[in-house]
Amino acid sequence: MATIDELFEAIARGEGGTVAALLDAEPELAGAPADGITPLRAALYAGRDELVGPLIEHGARPDVFDAAALGDLDHLREHLDRDPDLVTALAGDGFSPLHLAAWFGRVGAAELLLAKGADVESVADNGTGLRPLHSAAAGGHTVIVHLLLDRGADIEAAQAGGVRAIHSAAHRDDEAMVRLLLERGADPSAATDDGRTPAALATDPAVLALLP
């Protein structure tokens, strides 16, 4: 008998043939979550976007969180129209739809969620302290960062460890994101809980030139 653990392991390894065989044997696994994560989101988290189509072909149906992560506006709108409270719901792994749209860079989904009343200061319920702004900055998605800041997101909000959006951008040596955050008022001297400034986290000379 195929198990959900076997499915998730095959997804993580990018084994499309195994995924298809497991779902042929146990079709109900296509929508079965593990630790709050559906197979569709597991594929996205693992960077196995090529498995999304086969999962859907084998019966996976995007929930509101999957739809936000995929940028699937039709399913996202359908879920929100049916239950408007889903716009602020948290998935089993602690993230809101807006967190997921922000992390995966789904601009259309982020715009729809914000129009429907998504909370730009939603804090992930998983110990990370992540807000959507942190997700967008860490993912390098400048358009979504602008959207969130325009809607009032706190540019100085800290996630676990005192890490702010500018720390994540500097750590990634993301010059465009660091420049954007500084232009929008981020404190270039802000320190994490262990005393590291953005400059202490960056290595790219172009990024370091922007920071004190």
trRosetta pair geometry for C-beta under 8 A, 3 or more apart (Angstrom, degrees):
i j d omega theta_ij theta_ji phi_ij phi_ji
1 25 7.5 171 -148 149 42 120
1 26 6.8 75 -173 -67 75 128
2 6 5.7 -120 -160 70 73 136
2 7 6.8 71 166 -52 110 95
2 21 8.0 173 -89 120 137 73
2 22 4.3 143 -149 -153 142 80
2 23 7.8 -128 123 -56 166 27
2 25 4.5 123 -15 89 125 124
2 26 4.1 -143 64 6 113 124
2 29 6.3 -80 116 -29 117 154
3 6 4.7 101 59 4 79 101
3 7 7.1 -140 100 -4 46 86
3 26 7.9 67 -62 26 20 166
3 29 7.9 130 159 -106 17 135
4 7 5.4 -52 -151 35 38 115
4 8 6.3 33 154 -16 69 105
4 29 5.7 -173 -93 -139 69 102
4 32 5.1 -108 -100 110 122 129
4 34 5.0 162 146 -67 125 119
5 8 5.9 -56 -146 39 31 106
5 9 6.3 32 155 -19 65 107
5 34 7.2 133 -79 -124 55 154
6 9 5.7 -55 -146 37 30 112
6 10 6.4 30 155 -18 64 106
6 18 8.0 -121 161 163 94 113
6 22 5.9 -176 112 -117 110 138
7 10 5.8 -58 -151 36 29 109
7 11 6.4 31 151 -20 65 105
7 19 6.6 78 -150 -128 75 72
7 22 5.0 -178 -90 128 83 151
7 23 7.3 84 -118 -60 119 79
7 29 5.1 175 -52 161 157 134
7 32 7.8 102 51 63 154 111
7 39 6.1 -55 145 -104 124 122
8 11 5.4 -48 -145 34 35 115
8 12 6.3 38 154 -21 65 103
8 34 5.6 -72 -52 42 147 152
8 39 7.1 -130 -85 -107 71 76
8 42 5.5 -101 -131 -161 88 159
9 12 5.7 -52 -148 34 31 112
9 13 6.5 20 155 -9 64 109
10 13 5.9 -62 -147 44 31 104
10 15 4.5 -88 -161 63 83 109
10 18 4.0 -142 -136 105 132 119
10 19 4.9 177 122 -66 126 71
10 22 6.3 -179 18 -8 156 142
11 14 7.5 32 179 -72 32 33
11 15 7.9 -83 -58 42 19 73
11 19 6.1 83 -74 -95 69 122
11 39 6.2 -168 -70 -155 152 83
11 42 5.0 64 113 120 154 115
11 43 5.2 -100 -163 -80 116 73
11 46 6.0 146 137 23 88 155
11 48 5.9 -178 -180 61 72 156
11 51 5.9 161 -135 129 82 168
12 42 7.3 -69 -60 168 77 105
12 46 5.0 -147 -118 -118 55 145
12 48 7.5 -143 -113 -24 18 139
13 18 7.8 21 72 46 120 142
14 46 7.4 -162 -61 134 79 124
14 48 4.9 -164 -99 -115 80 117
14 50 7.3 50 -152 58 99 114
14 51 7.0 -142 -134 -43 57 121
15 18 3.9 19 125 25 121 117
15 19 6.2 151 95 -21 69 84
16 19 5.5 -53 -146 35 33 114
16 20 6.3 32 157 -18 67 104
16 50 6.9 -66 -73 120 128 105
16 51 5.9 -156 -99 -101 84 85
16 54 5.7 139 -155 -10 99 166
17 20 5.8 -55 -150 36 31 110
17 21 6.3 28 154 -18 65 107
18 21 5.6 -55 -145 38 33 111
18 22 6.2 34 157 -20 67 106
19 22 6.0 -57 -149 36 27 110
19 23 6.4 17 157 -11 63 111
19 51 5.9 82 14 -146 176 118
19 54 6.1 95 102 115 125 134
19 55 7.0 -60 164 -75 131 79
19 58 7.8 -168 141 14 89 157
20 23 6.0 -63 -147 42 29 105
20 24 6.2 34 154 -25 66 106
20 54 5.8 -80 -74 -173 95 127
20 58 6.5 -167 -127 -66 62 139
21 24 5.6 -50 -146 32 31 114
21 25 6.5 26 155 -15 63 106
22 25 5.8 -61 -154 39 30 108
22 26 6.4 -34 168 40 68 97
22 29 6.4 -62 141 74 101 155
23 26 6.8 -78 -127 70 29 60
23 27 5.9 59 178 -111 72 48
23 29 6.0 -128 -104 67 68 105
23 30 5.4 64 -135 -67 119 96
23 55 7.5 177 -73 -126 157 55
23 58 3.9 42 137 168 149 147
23 59 6.9 -179 -175 31 119 106
24 27 7.4 16 -129 -69 16 78
24 58 7.3 -87 -57 -133 58 120
26 29 4.6 62 109 -17 106 114
27 30 6.1 -24 -180 -6 57 114
27 58 6.7 -150 -133 171 77 86
27 59 5.3 71 -175 7 97 160
28 31 7.0 -67 -173 44 53 88
28 32 6.2 64 136 -46 77 113
28 59 8.0 -64 -91 116 25 148
29 32 4.9 -58 -140 21 45 123
29 39 7.1 80 145 -49 78 141
30 39 6.2 -94 -158 40 39 146
30 55 6.1 149 -149 -170 92 76
30 58 5.1 -169 -93 111 132 91
30 59 4.0 130 55 82 162 94
30 60 4.1 -130 170 -62 98 71
30 61 7.9 75 125 -4 111 64
31 38 6.6 -29 -155 -145 49 113
31 39 7.4 -92 -88 20 19 107
31 59 6.8 -87 -26 128 98 93
31 60 5.7 157 -71 -126 69 59
31 61 6.1 -4 -93 33 125 81
32 38 7.7 143 82 -135 25 67
32 39 7.2 52 57 -28 64 105
33 36 5.9 -3 166 -144 132 11
33 37 5.9 147 -156 67 90 28
33 38 5.0 -55 -92 -79 83 57
33 92 5.9 109 159 25 151 154
34 37 6.0 -33 67 61 66 84
34 42 7.5 33 47 -70 106 137
35 92 6.9 157 140 128 37 118
35 93 6.6 56 132 -86 83 94
36 91 5.8 118 169 142 104 84
36 92 2.0 -156 -131 114 91 100
36 93 4.1 168 103 -44 123 63
36 94 7.3 62 133 -14 161 62
37 41 5.0 -124 -162 87 85 118
37 42 5.3 105 139 -65 118 84
37 45 7.0 -33 -154 -4 141 147
37 91 7.7 63 -91 150 53 128
37 92 6.8 -123 -36 74 43 110
37 93 5.3 35 -62 -39 88 131
38 41 4.9 90 54 13 79 98
38 42 6.8 -133 98 -9 40 89
38 60 7.2 124 161 -153 117 113
38 63 6.5 159 -39 14 152 113
38 65 7.5 146 7 81 118 111
38 66 5.7 -45 60 -68 143 119
39 42 5.3 -52 -142 34 34 117
39 43 6.5 39 157 -23 65 100
39 55 5.5 -174 120 -140 117 135
39 60 5.8 -112 73 -103 114 136
40 43 5.9 -53 -158 30 30 111
40 44 6.8 23 149 -12 63 105
40 52 6.3 61 -144 -128 83 81
40 55 5.6 174 -85 115 73 150
40 56 7.6 59 -99 -62 115 82
40 60 5.3 150 -55 164 105 140
40 62 6.0 -125 123 -100 175 75
40 66 4.4 43 92 -136 139 126
40 69 7.5 142 128 76 100 128
40 70 7.1 -41 166 -55 122 121
41 44 5.4 -54 -148 40 41 111
41 45 6.0 43 154 -21 72 105
41 65 6.6 -14 -70 123 138 107
41 66 5.7 -115 -51 -97 89 77
41 69 5.6 91 -111 41 87 170
41 91 7.7 108 -71 -173 171 160
41 93 7.9 -161 128 15 148 138
41 100 7.7 -68 -124 -133 117 134
42 45 5.8 -52 -142 38 29 111
42 46 6.2 20 159 -11 63 112
43 46 6.0 -65 -147 44 26 105
43 48 4.5 -95 -159 80 75 99
43 49 6.9 121 145 -93 101 25
43 51 4.3 -139 -133 77 131 114
43 52 5.6 175 108 -68 146 67
43 55 6.3 -134 -25 -22 150 146
44 47 7.7 39 -179 -70 32 25
44 48 7.6 -93 -59 54 20 64
44 49 6.7 52 -107 -90 63 71
44 52 7.1 50 -62 -77 85 114
44 69 5.2 138 89 154 171 125
44 70 7.1 -123 -75 -76 141 67
44 104 6.5 -26 179 -100 129 135
48 51 4.5 15 138 8 109 119
48 52 8.0 156 113 -33 71 72
49 52 5.7 -24 -169 -8 53 116
50 53 7.3 -44 -176 24 44 104
50 54 7.9 31 140 1 65 108
51 54 5.6 -60 -156 47 55 109
51 55 5.8 59 148 -27 80 105
52 55 5.8 -60 -151 35 28 112
52 56 6.4 23 156 -15 65 107
52 70 6.8 134 -150 -117 144 115
53 56 5.9 -60 -149 38 30 107
53 57 6.2 30 155 -20 66 108
54 57 5.4 -54 -143 38 33 115
54 58 6.2 20 160 -9 66 110
55 58 6.0 -68 -149 45 28 101
55 60 4.1 2 150 10 92 145
56 59 7.8 -172 -171 46 27 14
56 60 5.1 -77 -87 66 43 93
56 61 7.6 94 -133 -85 76 38
56 62 7.7 -15 -101 -35 108 89
60 66 8.0 -160 160 -155 108 163
61 75 7.9 178 177 -133 74 137
62 66 3.6 -145 -148 101 81 119
62 67 4.4 116 141 -63 128 74
62 70 6.0 -79 -116 14 146 143
62 72 5.4 99 62 57 172 154
62 75 4.6 80 77 131 120 163
63 66 5.1 96 44 11 63 104
63 67 7.0 -121 99 -8 30 92
63 79 7.1 92 180 -106 51 146
64 67 5.7 -53 -146 35 30 114
64 68 6.5 31 154 -19 63 104
64 75 7.9 -161 -101 138 42 90
64 76 6.6 89 -146 -129 66 62
64 79 4.0 -174 -87 143 93 158
64 80 7.0 111 -129 -55 119 72
64 86 4.5 -159 -85 168 173 133
64 89 6.8 79 79 56 143 129
64 97 5.6 -66 145 -81 96 127
65 68 5.8 -51 -149 34 32 110
65 69 6.4 28 153 -15 64 108
65 89 7.9 -100 -58 97 98 107
65 91 4.3 66 -101 -80 160 125
65 95 7.1 109 -144 89 120 95
65 97 5.8 -129 -103 -90 54 72
65 100 5.8 119 -166 -17 75 161
66 69 5.7 -62 -148 41 31 109
66 70 5.9 21 158 -13 68 114
66 72 7.4 1 123 28 79 131
66 75 7.6 -32 91 115 95 144
67 70 5.9 -60 -140 44 27 106
67 72 4.3 -97 -144 68 72 103
67 73 7.7 133 175 -77 104 13
67 75 4.0 -144 -106 97 127 105
67 76 3.8 177 137 -67 125 75
67 79 6.2 -179 24 4 152 135
67 97 7.6 -11 74 -137 86 117
67 109 7.2 168 134 -123 74 125
68 71 7.7 27 -178 -70 27 36
68 76 5.9 107 -68 -111 61 123
68 97 3.7 167 -53 -163 158 85
68 98 7.1 -86 -163 -59 144 25
68 100 4.4 97 106 81 111 116
68 101 4.5 -82 -179 -51 94 92
68 106 6.6 169 175 66 53 147
68 109 4.9 140 -143 173 59 136
68 113 6.6 44 -119 -61 117 135
69 100 4.1 -66 -72 170 82 120
69 101 7.1 -113 -78 -69 33 46
69 103 7.6 -17 -122 68 84 105
69 104 5.2 101 -159 -8 62 152
69 106 7.2 161 -166 -15 15 142
70 75 7.9 31 65 52 130 129
70 104 7.7 -20 -65 123 16 162
70 106 7.2 67 94 -92 26 147
70 109 8.0 126 73 -63 51 148
71 101 7.2 109 -85 -130 68 84
71 104 7.0 -135 -36 112 96 120
71 106 3.4 -160 -83 -134 94 117
71 107 7.9 28 -125 35 121 51
71 108 5.9 84 -162 55 96 103
71 109 4.9 -124 -118 -24 55 119
72 75 4.5 12 124 34 119 110
72 76 5.9 145 89 -23 67 93
72 109 7.7 40 39 -84 40 120
73 76 5.4 -58 -136 42 32 114
73 77 5.9 32 164 -19 69 107
73 108 5.4 -57 -71 135 125 125
73 109 6.4 -141 -84 -80 74 70
73 112 6.2 152 -134 -37 94 155
74 77 6.2 -56 -147 37 23 106
74 78 6.4 25 153 -20 60 110
75 78 5.4 -54 -145 36 34 116
75 79 6.3 34 157 -20 67 103
76 79 6.0 -55 -151 34 29 108
76 80 6.4 18 156 -11 64 111
76 97 7.3 126 -140 -164 108 137
76 109 5.7 -176 -78 -128 172 94
76 112 6.0 100 119 99 130 148
76 113 7.6 -73 177 -61 129 87
77 80 5.9 -61 -143 43 30 106
77 81 6.0 32 159 -21 67 109
77 112 6.5 -91 -76 -164 85 143
78 81 6.0 -55 -143 36 25 109
78 82 6.4 20 158 -15 61 111
79 82 6.0 -65 -151 39 27 108
79 83 6.6 -42 172 45 65 91
79 86 5.5 -84 147 90 103 164
80 83 7.2 -86 -134 70 24 54
80 84 6.0 50 -177 -111 70 49
80 86 5.9 -128 -97 67 59 111
80 87 5.8 58 -126 -63 110 94
80 112 7.5 -180 14 151 160 108
80 113 7.9 -157 -84 -104 147 61
80 116 5.3 -42 -173 -143 144 162
81 84 7.6 19 -121 -68 17 75
83 86 4.8 81 99 -23 101 107
84 87 6.2 -23 178 -4 59 112
84 116 6.8 -154 -147 -176 85 107
84 117 7.6 42 176 41 103 130
85 88 6.6 -64 -173 44 58 91
85 89 6.5 79 131 -52 76 98
86 89 4.7 -37 -144 3 50 126
86 97 7.1 62 146 -28 86 136
87 97 6.6 -80 -143 41 42 133
87 98 8.0 48 -179 -37 72 102
87 113 6.0 156 -148 -152 93 77
87 116 4.7 -153 -101 117 145 113
87 117 5.4 88 111 73 153 85
87 118 5.0 -120 172 -77 99 71
88 96 6.5 -36 -154 -135 38 127
88 117 7.3 -53 -44 116 104 95
88 118 6.7 167 -78 -130 66 52
88 119 5.5 59 -119 -6 104 111
88 122 6.7 -169 -146 -96 76 128
89 96 6.8 141 80 -130 42 74
89 97 7.2 55 59 -20 82 98
90 94 5.8 -18 178 -155 119 32
90 95 6.6 146 -153 70 76 16
90 96 5.6 -52 -96 -75 64 66
90 122 7.7 180 -82 -179 96 121
90 124 7.5 136 -140 -142 118 51
90 125 5.1 47 175 18 163 122
91 94 6.8 -32 70 33 74 22
91 95 5.2 -7 34 60 111 72
91 96 7.5 -176 -5 -88 82 17
91 100 7.5 64 -14 -46 139 130
93 126 6.1 9 166 -82 58 148
94 124 4.5 69 138 177 106 86
94 125 4.1 -149 -138 67 89 61
94 126 3.0 -136 2 -35 167 105
94 127 7.8 -78 -118 14 169 62
94 128 7.3 134 112 19 145 105
95 99 3.9 -125 -164 84 98 141
95 100 5.5 109 133 -51 130 87
95 103 7.9 -34 -155 -8 150 137
95 124 5.3 -15 -90 -119 62 106
95 126 7.4 -26 -43 -4 69 131
95 130 7.5 -20 -105 84 91 127
95 135 7.9 90 -141 -83 122 148
96 99 4.8 111 51 -1 71 99
96 100 7.3 -141 95 -1 44 86
96 118 6.9 137 146 -155 131 104
96 119 7.2 -111 -136 53 173 93
96 122 4.5 2 -9 135 151 157
96 124 7.5 -127 -4 -92 78 65
96 132 7.2 -60 65 -64 115 104
97 100 5.7 -61 -154 38 35 110
97 101 6.2 33 153 -17 71 106
97 109 7.5 -125 165 166 100 111
97 113 5.5 -170 109 -111 114 137
97 118 6.7 -108 75 -112 100 128
98 101 5.7 -50 -141 39 35 110
98 102 6.0 36 157 -20 66 108
98 110 6.5 82 -142 -127 76 73
98 113 4.9 -179 -83 132 86 149
98 114 7.4 93 -115 -62 121 72
98 118 4.3 132 -58 173 130 141
98 119 7.2 -158 23 60 150 53
98 120 7.2 -118 158 -103 157 44
98 122 6.2 121 56 33 123 136
98 132 4.6 -44 132 -90 104 141
99 102 5.8 -65 -152 39 25 111
99 103 6.2 21 156 -19 66 109
99 122 6.7 -107 -43 94 99 119
99 124 6.1 86 -105 -78 159 102
99 130 6.5 84 -135 119 123 116
99 131 7.8 -139 -96 174 94 25
99 132 5.2 -123 -87 -92 51 72
99 135 5.1 135 -160 -32 68 159
100 103 5.8 -51 -141 35 31 108
100 104 6.2 5 167 4 65 112
100 106 7.8 4 123 24 74 127
100 135 7.8 -69 -67 177 17 158
101 104 6.6 -72 -143 52 23 93
101 106 4.4 -92 -148 64 76 105
101 109 3.9 -149 -120 104 123 113
101 110 4.3 172 133 -66 129 74
101 113 6.0 -170 10 2 155 142
101 132 7.8 2 65 -143 86 118
101 144 7.3 178 128 -127 87 139
102 105 7.7 28 -179 -70 26 34
102 110 6.1 93 -71 -98 66 123
102 132 4.3 145 -23 -168 157 85
102 133 7.4 -86 -162 -70 153 18
102 135 4.0 96 102 93 113 114
102 136 3.9 -77 -171 -57 101 88
102 139 6.9 158 143 25 65 137
102 141 6.6 -173 -169 62 57 141
102 144 5.2 165 -127 154 71 144
102 148 7.0 37 -110 -56 128 136
103 135 4.0 -70 -66 -177 80 111
103 136 7.2 -98 -67 -68 35 43
103 138 7.3 -14 -123 75 79 104
103 139 5.0 152 -158 -54 43 139
104 139 7.0 -106 -59 -143 13 155
105 136 7.7 115 -90 -133 59 73
105 139 5.7 -153 -51 140 91 131
105 140 7.6 -20 -79 78 124 72
105 141 4.1 -170 -107 -98 85 128
105 144 6.5 -142 -129 -12 51 134
106 109 3.8 16 125 27 121 120
106 110 6.1 148 92 -21 70 85
107 110 5.7 -58 -148 36 30 111
107 111 6.3 30 156 -19 66 105
107 141 7.7 -167 -69 -176 82 119
107 143 5.2 -10 -107 106 124 134
107 144 6.1 -136 -102 -66 69 88
107 147 7.5 153 -146 -28 79 147
108 111 5.7 -53 -148 35 31 111
108 112 6.4 29 155 -17 65 106
109 112 5.7 -55 -147 37 32 110
109 113 6.2 30 156 -18 66 108
110 113 5.8 -56 -145 39 29 110
110 114 6.2 27 157 -17 65 108
110 132 8.0 136 -131 -177 108 134
110 136 8.0 61 -108 -89 151 126
110 144 5.0 172 -55 -125 177 104
110 147 5.7 107 133 93 125 157
110 148 7.7 -69 -174 -56 128 88
111 114 5.9 -58 -146 39 28 109
111 115 6.3 28 155 -19 63 109
111 147 6.7 -106 -82 -136 70 147
112 115 5.7 -57 -148 37 30 112
112 116 6.3 19 155 -12 65 112
113 116 5.7 -64 -147 43 30 106
113 118 3.9 29 153 -32 95 144
114 117 7.9 112 -174 -19 28 9
114 118 5.3 -67 -83 44 42 106
114 120 7.4 35 -114 -69 100 97
114 147 6.4 -140 -30 165 161 114
114 151 5.7 -119 -150 -78 126 157
118 122 7.2 -64 175 -18 82 132
118 132 7.8 69 144 -49 122 158
119 122 4.2 111 87 -52 106 90
120 131 7.5 45 152 174 57 112
120 132 6.0 -96 -153 48 55 127
120 133 7.2 52 174 -41 92 97
120 148 5.2 146 -148 -155 115 83
120 151 4.9 161 -55 102 146 116
120 152 6.0 142 56 73 147 78
120 153 4.3 -114 157 -75 124 87
121 131 5.9 -36 -146 -136 43 129
121 152 8.0 -54 -37 111 104 95
121 153 6.7 169 -69 -125 70 65
121 154 6.5 49 -103 5 109 104
121 157 7.0 -179 -132 -89 90 159
122 131 6.5 136 70 -139 51 71
122 132 6.4 57 51 -26 97 100
123 129 6.1 -34 -159 -149 108 47
123 130 7.1 136 -156 71 56 40
123 131 6.0 -38 -94 -80 60 77
124 128 5.1 -1 78 58 132 106
124 129 7.0 -6 50 48 90 5
124 130 4.2 22 4 56 128 93
124 131 7.6 -138 -12 -69 82 30
126 130 8.0 -8 54 23 101 106
127 160 6.5 32 151 -71 65 147
128 159 5.9 -18 152 -174 75 116
128 160 5.3 -107 -162 1 35 121
129 158 7.0 -4 141 119 139 63
129 159 4.0 150 95 -157 99 57
129 160 4.3 153 17 -40 118 68
130 134 4.7 -129 -148 76 77 135
130 135 6.0 75 173 -52 122 89
130 159 5.0 20 -83 -120 50 129
130 160 7.9 -38 -42 2 66 90
131 134 5.2 104 53 2 66 100
131 135 7.5 -130 101 -3 39 88
131 153 7.0 152 140 -153 130 108
131 154 7.7 29 89 52 174 90
131 157 5.4 19 8 111 150 146
131 159 7.0 -142 5 -76 75 92
132 135 5.4 -55 -151 36 40 114
132 136 6.2 35 155 -17 72 105
132 144 7.9 -111 160 159 103 114
132 148 5.7 -167 106 -113 111 139
132 153 6.9 -104 73 -111 97 138
133 136 5.8 -55 -145 39 32 108
133 137 6.1 28 158 -16 67 109
133 145 6.6 78 -145 -128 76 74
133 148 4.9 -177 -85 128 84 150
133 149 7.3 87 -115 -61 121 75
133 153 4.5 147 -59 165 127 141
133 154 7.5 -144 14 63 156 53
133 155 7.1 -140 -179 -109 155 46
133 157 6.7 109 55 51 133 120
133 165 5.3 -66 142 -74 101 134
134 137 6.0 -59 -143 40 27 107
134 138 6.0 23 160 -16 65 112
134 157 7.6 -100 -44 96 102 104
134 159 5.0 67 -108 -45 162 130
134 163 7.5 84 -134 109 123 99
134 164 7.9 -126 -97 -167 94 31
134 165 5.7 -133 -98 -86 53 77
134 168 6.4 118 -158 -16 75 153
135 138 6.0 -60 -144 40 25 107
135 139 6.1 15 159 -11 62 115
136 139 5.8 -65 -145 44 27 107
136 141 4.7 -91 -159 65 80 106
136 144 4.2 -141 -132 103 132 115
136 145 4.8 176 124 -66 126 71
136 148 6.2 -179 19 -4 154 141
136 165 8.0 -5 72 -133 82 122
137 140 7.7 42 179 -68 30 28
137 141 7.9 -90 -64 45 21 70
137 145 5.8 83 -75 -96 74 123
137 165 3.8 140 -22 -159 169 96
137 166 7.6 -74 -170 -59 148 31
137 168 5.1 108 115 77 107 124
137 169 5.3 -76 179 -53 102 99
137 177 5.9 125 -152 -174 74 130
137 181 6.9 47 -124 -71 126 130
138 165 7.9 -115 -38 -137 71 66
138 168 4.3 -70 -85 175 80 142
138 169 7.8 -114 -84 -62 39 57
138 172 7.1 145 -149 -37 52 139
140 169 7.9 124 -96 -119 63 80
140 172 6.7 -131 -69 134 102 155
140 174 5.3 -152 -109 -127 95 143
140 176 7.7 69 -160 69 89 110
140 177 5.9 -108 -127 -49 59 134
141 144 4.3 17 124 27 118 115
141 145 6.4 151 95 -21 67 86
142 145 5.4 -53 -147 34 36 115
142 146 6.5 38 155 -19 67 101
142 176 6.0 -67 -67 137 139 113
142 177 6.2 -140 -83 -92 89 72
142 180 5.4 179 -139 -59 104 164
143 146 5.8 -53 -156 34 32 112
143 147 6.5 35 147 -21 65 105
144 147 5.3 -48 -147 34 39 116
144 148 6.3 37 155 -18 68 104
145 148 5.9 -56 -146 38 30 108
145 149 6.2 25 158 -14 65 109
145 165 7.4 128 -131 -173 118 145
145 177 7.1 131 -24 -138 164 89
145 180 6.2 90 99 127 141 140
145 181 7.3 -74 176 -74 144 82
145 184 7.9 -154 146 -1 106 161
146 149 6.0 -60 -144 42 28 107
146 150 6.0 31 157 -22 65 110
146 180 7.3 -89 -63 -169 87 128
146 184 7.9 -158 -106 -79 63 140
147 150 5.8 -59 -149 36 25 112
147 151 6.5 13 155 -10 62 110
148 151 5.8 -64 -151 42 31 105
148 153 4.0 13 153 -12 94 148
149 152 7.7 130 -172 -6 31 7
149 153 5.3 -74 -84 52 42 99
149 155 6.2 31 -114 -71 109 102
149 184 5.4 -34 -164 -165 163 146
153 157 7.4 -87 173 8 79 131
154 157 4.0 96 89 -39 110 102
155 164 7.7 53 150 -178 58 117
155 165 6.4 -82 -162 35 64 131
155 166 7.9 50 168 -32 94 102
155 181 6.6 153 -163 -155 117 87
155 184 5.9 178 -98 117 150 109
155 185 5.8 126 56 81 157 93
155 186 5.1 -120 156 -82 122 77
156 164 6.0 -36 -151 -129 43 137
156 186 7.1 158 -76 -132 70 64
156 187 6.2 44 -105 4 111 111
156 190 6.8 -173 -138 -98 92 149
157 164 6.9 137 77 -126 40 84
157 165 7.8 53 60 -23 78 97
158 161 7.8 -137 171 79 106 49
158 162 4.8 -27 -167 -145 143 41
158 163 6.2 124 -160 56 81 34
158 164 5.3 -56 -97 -72 71 75
159 163 5.0 -31 58 68 94 93
159 164 7.7 163 10 -87 76 28
160 163 7.0 5 75 22 48 103
161 192 5.7 -5 146 -172 87 112
161 193 5.2 -125 -169 21 46 116
161 194 7.2 -26 -166 -5 93 97
162 191 7.0 1 140 115 137 59
162 192 4.3 137 90 -160 105 52
162 193 3.7 152 0 -37 126 76
162 194 7.7 178 46 5 125 58
163 167 4.7 -124 -155 79 75 142
163 168 6.3 80 165 -51 114 86
163 192 5.5 11 -78 -115 61 111
164 167 5.1 106 53 0 65 101
164 168 7.6 -129 101 -2 39 86
164 186 7.1 155 136 -152 130 111
164 187 7.8 40 81 51 170 92
164 190 5.4 4 17 115 146 151
164 192 7.9 -145 3 -85 77 72
165 168 5.8 -57 -156 35 37 110
165 169 6.4 32 151 -17 69 108
165 181 5.8 -172 110 -117 111 139
165 186 6.7 -110 74 -108 101 137
166 169 5.5 -52 -144 39 37 112
166 170 6.1 37 157 -19 68 106
166 178 6.5 81 -150 -127 82 70
166 181 4.7 -178 -88 126 90 150
166 182 7.3 91 -119 -60 127 71
166 186 4.3 143 -55 164 132 145
166 187 7.4 -158 28 63 154 53
166 188 7.0 -125 167 -106 154 48
166 190 6.6 108 60 45 125 124
166 198 5.0 -55 138 -83 100 136
167 170 5.9 -57 -146 38 28 108
167 171 6.1 31 155 -22 64 108
167 190 7.3 -98 -49 95 100 109
167 192 6.0 89 -119 -64 156 107
167 196 7.3 93 -137 104 118 102
167 198 5.6 -129 -96 -92 51 74
167 201 5.8 89 -162 8 73 163
168 171 5.7 -55 -146 35 29 113
168 172 6.5 19 156 -10 63 109
169 172 6.0 -64 -151 43 29 105
169 174 4.6 -93 -161 62 75 112
169 177 3.8 -143 -135 112 123 117
169 178 4.7 171 129 -67 122 68
169 181 6.0 178 20 -2 159 141
169 198 7.6 -5 72 -140 85 120
170 173 7.3 28 -177 -78 37 37
170 174 7.7 -89 -63 39 19 76
170 178 5.7 84 -77 -96 70 122
170 198 3.7 154 -35 -167 161 88
170 199 7.1 -82 -163 -61 146 24
170 201 4.6 95 109 80 108 108
170 202 4.2 -82 -177 -56 89 101
170 207 6.0 145 -136 167 69 130
170 211 6.7 50 -116 -62 130 153
171 201 4.2 -54 -79 164 75 122
171 202 7.0 -102 -75 -74 26 55
172 177 7.4 26 71 47 123 141
173 202 5.8 118 -94 -147 69 82
173 203 5.9 -52 -77 51 124 77
173 204 3.8 108 -154 -13 116 122
173 207 5.2 -137 -144 -14 63 149
174 177 3.9 17 121 28 122 117
174 178 6.1 147 88 -20 69 85
174 207 7.5 76 55 -98 30 130
175 178 5.8 -57 -144 38 29 110
175 179 6.1 28 159 -19 65 108
175 204 6.6 -97 -59 108 100 144
175 206 5.0 -20 -99 118 137 116
175 207 5.2 -125 -90 -76 74 80
175 210 7.2 144 -145 -15 77 141
176 179 5.9 -57 -148 37 28 111
176 180 6.3 30 153 -21 64 107
177 180 5.5 -51 -145 35 33 113
177 181 6.3 29 158 -17 66 106
178 181 6.0 -58 -147 38 28 107
178 182 6.3 27 156 -17 64 108
178 198 7.1 134 -131 177 114 139
178 202 7.6 27 -84 -89 154 140
178 207 5.4 103 16 -142 163 94
178 210 5.5 124 128 88 122 151
178 211 7.2 -67 -176 -54 134 105
179 182 5.9 -58 -148 38 29 110
179 183 6.3 28 154 -19 64 108
179 210 6.1 -110 -82 -124 72 152
180 183 5.8 -61 -151 37 28 110
180 184 6.3 14 155 -9 65 112
181 184 5.7 -62 -145 45 31 105
181 186 3.9 9 155 -5 95 145
182 185 7.8 129 -176 -4 27 9
182 186 5.5 -72 -83 54 40 97
182 188 6.1 26 -110 -68 107 106
182 210 6.3 -146 -18 170 160 115
186 190 7.4 -81 173 0 84 131
187 190 4.2 100 90 -44 110 100
188 197 7.6 46 150 179 59 112
188 198 6.0 -86 -159 39 62 132
188 199 7.6 55 168 -36 94 97
188 210 7.5 -146 -123 134 134 78
188 211 5.1 -174 -170 -136 115 73
188 212 5.4 110 115 11 123 94
189 197 5.8 -41 -153 -132 44 127
189 212 5.9 -22 -74 61 93 127
190 197 6.8 133 73 -133 41 72
190 198 7.1 55 56 -26 82 96
191 195 5.2 -18 -175 -144 128 35
191 196 6.4 137 -154 62 74 28
191 197 5.4 -47 -92 -75 72 67
192 195 6.8 -39 67 30 72 19
192 196 4.7 1 29 52 114 86
196 200 4.3 -131 -156 86 84 134
196 201 5.8 88 155 -53 124 94
197 200 4.9 103 51 1 68 101
197 201 7.5 -142 96 -3 41 89
197 211 7.3 153 137 172 110 125
197 212 7.8 -68 158 77 150 81
198 201 5.8 -68 -155 38 36 108
198 202 6.3 29 156 -22 73 111
198 211 5.1 -139 97 -126 108 144
199 202 6.0 -58 -141 33 33 108
199 208 6.0 81 -142 -134 85 76
199 211 4.0 -175 -74 121 91 129
199 212 6.5 -106 -39 78 142 42
202 207 4.3 -138 -161 110 141 126
202 208 5.3 -177 104 -68 124 75
202 211 6.5 142 21 17 145 148
203 207 7.7 44 55 54 35 124
203 208 7.6 -30 178 -44 9 116
204 207 4.2 75 72 9 101 106
204 208 6.7 -177 87 -9 50 86
205 208 5.4 -56 -139 41 34 112
205 209 6.2 43 158 -30 66 102
206 209 5.8 -47 -152 24 28 116
206 210 7.5 27 149 -18 55 102
207 210 5.9 -58 -165 29 40 111
207 211 6.8 14 150 -6 70 114
208 211 5.9 -72 -147 44 38 102
